[in-house]
């Protein structure tokens, strides 16, 4: 068994243990294996082991990696977990099954326009910048309700919320805030928790946890320019 597959099995076991220890876990918790900067040869052991849900930060990198893998391995569900520029929107819609980073009215309106032109829209999560960090993507918590209302008025397939707590902060208040926002707005899905804190996120009802380094090891440095806004780090 490859190291990646061994790490996958270990993370899945930890997820199950955290769910059993939680008082009110979500009905299910899906592992999004974050494969950004890692090539197909690192991803394939997980696919061979039966895992099918993956996350990528960058549209360009994902397009270079995933179409061939999707042809070879049916059932892959690919999440975009990095910020999305409107000029990358059509490429993203052609590849991703879930976009977790809806964060502004302009992007909501662009998604609606593409839908009206006949594009298939993936499921959407609203990214909330719970720490209100200026360098990080996401809508501010106080502005999230109005963006939720706008997305629903546009009949977008909004399913849940996503957050990335500040790197040096206790993530628990951020998970609690996101869970409350989801309850207040009847959104069933919560994408929260990464390699260092996903077990705590499960205690607060995470339906999706995004784990990269605990499976693949330290992420590689890409020489190409980023094609998003500020990168969503620390998976």
N, C-alpha and C positions, 0 to 999 in steps of 0.2 A: 504493500500500500504506500502511495506517495505521501510526503509530508503534508501537502495541501489536504489530501483526503483524510489523513489522521487528524489534522487540525479541525476540519469540518465536523468530523464525528464528535470531537471534544466540545466544540461550540454548541452543537445540537443537543448534546447531553446537558450542558450547562443551562441552555434555554429551558429544557424540560424540567430540570431541578428548580430553576427560578419560578417557573409557572406553578409547580407544586407547592412552593413555599409562599407564594403570593396569596393574599386574602381574596382579592377579586381580580384575577388576571383576565385578559381579553379571552374571548371564545377560542381564539387561536393566535399564535405568534409566528410570523413568517420571517425567516432569516433571509435578508438581502445581502448576498456575498458581494462585497465591494471590490471589483476587479480593476479599478482604474490603475493605469500605468503598467499593468501586468499583461503579458502577451497571451495568445491562445494556448501556448504550451503549458502555462501555469493554470489556466482555466479548465483545460480538458480533464484533469484528474477529478475535479468536482462534478463535471458533467458525466464522466464515466461512473461516478458514485451515485448518480441519480439526482443531484441537485440541479434546480432549473431556474432559480430566481437570483438575478445579479443586478448590481448597480454600477453605473458609470457617471463620471463627472462631466465629461466633455463630448460634445456631439461628434467632433471630427475624429477623435480617438475611437469612439464606439463604432463609427462607420467603417473604420479600417479593420476592425476586429470581429464584429458580431454577425454580419450578414452570412458569411460562410458557416459560422457555428450554428446559426439558426437553421440553415439548410440541413445540417448534419444531425442536429439534436432537436427533435420536435418538442414543443411545450415550453421553450424558454420564455421567461417573462423578464423583460429588461426595463429597469427603472432608471430614469434620468434623475440624479440627485445633486447635480451641479446647476448653477444659475444658467438661465436660458435667455439669450438675446433674440429679439424678434427676427433678425436676419438669418438665424439658424433654425427658425421654427419649422419650416417645411421639411428640412432634413430630419429634425427630431421626430416629427409626426410619422415619418416614413419608417422609423426604426424602433422607437420606444413604445412600450406597452403601458407604462405609467410615467407621468411627469410629476415629481414631488416638489417642484420649485416655482409654482405660480406665486408671484409676490408683488404684482402691481397691476393697476387697472389697464394700462396699455397692453400688457401681455394677455390679459383676459379678453380684451377686445380683439386682439390679433388672432387668438384661438377661435373666437366666435366667427371671425371673418373667414378663416380657413375652413371651418366646418360648413359655413354657408356656401363655400365654393366646392364642396363635396368631399373634403378631407375627413378621414376617420380620426376622431379625437380619442386619445387614451384616457384612462382614469387620471384624475388630478388630485394632488394634495396642495394645500396652501402652506407655503413656508413662512413661519412666524419667527421673527428675530427677537426671541424672548429676552435676550440680554441687551437689546437695542444697541448693538455694536456697530459703529459707523462703517467699518471695513467689511461687514458681512451682509450678504443678501438676506432678504426676508422682509415681510411687512411688520411694522411695529405692532405690539399687542393691542394698543388702543385703536389702531386702524384696521385690525383684522376683521372685526364685525362688518364694517362697511364694504370691504373687499369680498367677503363671503356673500353678502347681499347682492353685490354687483355680479359676481360669478353666477349666482342662481338666477338672477334676472336675465342673464344671457343664455340660460339653459345649458351651462357647461357641466360636464360630469364630475363635479367636485365631490370627493369621497372622504377626505380627511385632512389632517394637519401634520406638519413636519416641523421639527426644530433641531438646532445644534446649539446646546448651551455653551457659554463662554468657557474657554480652555481651562482656566484656573479657578472656576467657580464650582460650588456644590451643585450638581445637576438636578438634584431633587426638586427644588422650588420651580425650576424651569419645566420639568416633567409635569408637576402638579398644575402649573399654569396652563400648559398645553391641554392637559386632560380636561380641565374645567372649561376652556374655550370650546373643546369638542362637544362636551355635554351640553353646554349652553346653546349650541347651534346644531345639535342633532347630527353630528358628523361621526360616522362609525369607526373610522380608521385613524390610527395614530402611529406615525413613523418617528420613533425617538429611541435613542440608545445606540451607542457605538461600541468599539472594542473594549473601552475601559469602564463603561457604565451600563451596558445593556441589561444586566440583571436588575439594577435599580429601576430602569425604565419599565421592565416587565411588571414590577410591583405597582406601577401607576397605569397599567392597561395598554402598554405598547402592543399594537397588532403587527408591527414591522420593526425589526432592529437591523441596523446597517453595520455590518462587521467586515472590516478589510484586513487590517494589519494582524489581527489574531489568527487569521487564516493564511494569508499570503506572506506575512512578514512585512518589514518596512517597505513603504511604497517607493518605487523608482522615480528618479527625477527625469522629467521629459525636457528635451532641448527645445521643442517647438513652443511657440507662443500659446498662451491660454486662449481658448476661443469662447470663454464665458466672461462673466463679470468677476467679482472676487470669488476665488475658489472656495468651495466648501471642503474644509480640511478635517483631519483627525479621525478618519473612519476606523 
